[in-house]
Amino acid sequence: MTRERPRAAAILWQAALIVLVGGWIYGPALHGGWVWDDLTEIPRNSVLPDPHGLAKIWAGSAGPDYFPLKTSVQWVLWRAWGENAFGYHLVSLGLHLLGALLFWRLLEKLGLRLAWLGGLFFVVHPLVVESVAWIAELKNTLSLVFLLAAMLAYVRFDEGAPGKRRLPYALALVRFALALLSKSSVVMFPFVLLLYAWWRRGRVARRDLAAAAPFFGLSLLLGLVTVFFQYHRALAFWTIPVGGAASHLAVAGTSLAFYFWKGLVPLGLQPMYRQWSVLPPSPAQFLPWLALAVLAAGLWIRRATWGRPAALGLGFFVLNLVPVLGFLPMSYLHISWVADHFVYLSLLGLVGLGAAAAGALWDRCPAGRIGLAGGIAVLALLMAWESRGYAASFRSDEALWTRTLQRNPEAWLARVDLGQDLFQAGRLEEAIGQYDRALAIRSDLPEAYYNRGSIFLRLGRLPEAIRDLEAALRLQPASPDALTNLGNAFARSGRFAQAIGCYERALRIEPGATDTRANLALARRALAGAAP
């Protein structure tokens, strides 16, 4: 009893510290508004206020991806919070902290001496900020909770007596399915199970393959669904600037090296990174694969000692990055090859390795424990400070894009979104400047042409408005908004026949647009009145 009380007290203060530090880091973002595509996810998502929205969500008729559990959670949150972003931020933070506590528990089950450090450093690591502070990434924090819960259940199954293994196995399978329905990038979990079996017993037996088989089945099913949705919805208007197999390998290798470096040295983080060229790939872009092969060989040689646990952590890191390395189609790749939110799950592997290394040093160097504890505390404080500053960028669109453009002036999407914010704030000339710079970087941005053309229309600069709106329609011919505004520009220029054609095309796409129908009637009367 006397030993259990100090242990329980230690667990309580350690858990409290994780929660308090997490709250301090994300305090600046909690009271922030909607950023980036949060507006599309929540306030402008017509399925959330719909009483029959759940049926549409699970039928796959809403949204560019099929993450029905994530969207169902948002549907429920809408009934509690509506368009108040605070509630959504609070849930994302709560899920992140729960994930950190589950990770701590998992590391304990795996026998780590300082498992608690894993949970703490996962909370303070700057690479996770984007996934927690950006409401649209609820899918990351939600899927991680279910995935870690699935792994804990699988460990109980693997360690359990023959008569007590069915329930943990069933729980692991159900929780994994829930993780997949939250975000399908967790598909590599079955490979993690085989890696875990090899780490624990030094081999992968037939029973391990049989146990993993249903998990592979779920991964294949939801993975194919995701690929279908990406091809037919998310990628409908975008072309990914990557070539053949060699370019794909170059993207994957350099992305892997990028994530590894940022995991170790999380400085200079930003919401949008420069998209380096792989057309054609340079020889240096294949070096990460050579380094990975050398590292894997070294771990295999040392597998009898430290090589096996190191392979578990690094293997977890690499395996869970495979779906986001550019081998499979993803709409985000038209913006950049890499993103902080892609590494949220994989980062656990590096953090776990760090906790394992700290535990080994703690045991082997008792005389240096004070120095080690001090170093850990300083590192945690520095990372927490960096994370808090990064989280503050997510309080508003302007703050987010200002930070992005300070670090990456070529971030064309940041300029487009910042231009939209300036447009809505009535700062029209500043907005035009942002669109000018975005289109100088990429000339295939229909939204930039549309928004700049709409500003020119408002300012009465009709030839420029017509030029830009026609350019937007060349890129997106079925845009009713662009057709309507182009019709307005023609009508104000006295070109009523062309205005009528634009309005009619817009109404064929969106028959219920009452403003467009009214403008069509006015244009017809004006054309009739102008006829000789």
Buried (B, 14 or more C-beta within 10 A) or exposed (E): EEEEEEEEEEEEEBBEBBBEBBEBBBEBBBEBBBBBEBBEBBBEBEBBEBEEBBEBBBEBEBBBBBBBBBBBBBBEBBEEBEBEBEBBBBBBBBBBBBBBBBBBBBBBBBEBBBBBBBBBBBBBBBBBBBBBBBBBBBBBBBBBBBBBBBBBBBBBBBEBEEEEBEEBBEBBBBBBBBBBBBBBBBBBBBBBBBBBBBBBEEEBEEEBBEBBEBBBEBBEBBBEBBBEBBEEBBBEBBEBBBBEEBBBBBBBBBBBBBBBEBBEEBEEBBBBBBBBEBEEBEEEBBEBBEEBEEBBEEBEEEBEEEBBBBBBBBBBBBBBBBBBBBEBBBBBBBBBBBBBBBBBBBBBBBBBBBBBBBBBBBEEEEEEEEEBEEEBEEBBEEBBBBBBBBBBBBBBBBBBBEBBBEBBEBBBBBBBBBBBBBBEEEBBEBBBBBBEBBBEBBEBBBBBBBBBBBBBBEEEBBEBBBBBBBBBBEBBEEBBBBBBBBBBBBBBBEBBEBBBBBBBBBBEBBEEBEEBBEBBEEBBEBBEEEEE
